[in-house]
């Protein structure tokens, strides 16, 4: 190594890009992943269009979310009114609704993965 050159100086590394001939990653292009084909979308979709499309793909997720929110709201109302027994039952129902939603999400992932293989 030269006396006046610091160890990390450009051009001194054995594995620099110019020596290895590797092409640097182009940020303007998406990465190429072997075995992955991105789906083509004809237009950018807004929240409403995406929500409708996802709801049609897996309708149990919005149903589970609505059930969870409904149980939560009725449970909080019963708690505020002092109905402890009803409040406890509704909070347990909320947990069941959340579990249903999580299972629906997982099932949707498996179904979409199965469809992608075909």
N, C-alpha and C positions, 0 to 999 in steps of 0.2 A: 504494500500500500504506500502511496506517496506520502511524504512527510506533511504537506500542507493540506491534505484532503481529509475531511471528516469521514468517519466510517459509514454514515448513511447518505453520502453524497450521490446525486443522480448519476447514472451511467456506471457506477461501480458495482452494482449488484449483479450476481451471476444469473438471476432470474428476471431481469427487466423485460418489459414488453417488447422492446426493439430487438433484443437478443433471441427471445423465444419465438417470435413471429406470431403470437396470439393476437387476435383482434379484440380490442376493448369492447365492453358491453355498450350497446347503443341505447341510450335512455329513451329516444323517441320511438322505439319499436318495442312491442311486448316480448318477453323472453320466450324462447322456443323450448317447450317442455315435451319430451318424447312421450307419445301416447295420449296427449291432451289436445283436444280440439275445442276451442272456444265456440260457443253458440253465437250465431250471427243475429243481431237485433236490427230490424229495419229502422228503428227510430229510438230516441231516448224516451223512456217512459217515466211519467211522473209517479207520485206516491199513490194516487188513486188507481191508476192502471196496474201498477205493480202489486198493490194489495189485492185487486180483483183477480189477477193472474195467479198469485200465490194461493189465494183462497180456493180457487178452482182446482189447483194441483193437490192441495191437502186441506179439505174443509174442516177437519176435526180440530186443527190448531185454533182458528178463531172461535169455534164453539167452546173449546176448553178455556180460552182466555176470557170469554164472556161469562162462563160459569164461575171462574175464579173471582172475577171482579164482582159479580152478583152476590156470591157467598160472602165476600169480604164486606161489601156495603151493608148487607142485611145483618151480618154478625156485629159490625161496629154499631149499627143502629140499636140492636138488641142490647149490646153492652152499655150503650149510653142510657138506655131506658131502665137498666138495672135487671134485666132478665138474664141472669148468669147461665142458667141451664141452656136456654136457647142460644145464647151467644157461644157457649162452648161447642154445641152441636154444629153450629154454622161455621165455626173456625175449623172444626175437623172436616167438614164438608169442603171447605176451601182447600185444605191440604189434599184431599182426594181429587179435586178439580185440577189442582196444580200438577199432581202426578199424572192425571189423564193427559194434560197438555204436553208434558215432557215426553210421555210415551208416544203421543201423536207426532211430535217433532222427530223423534228417533225413527219411528216407522216411516215417516215421509222421507227421511234421508236414505234409508235402506231401499225404499221403492224407487226413488230417483236414481240411485246407484245401479239398481237392477235394470231399469229402463235404459240407462246409458250403455250398459254392456250389450244390449240387444241391437 
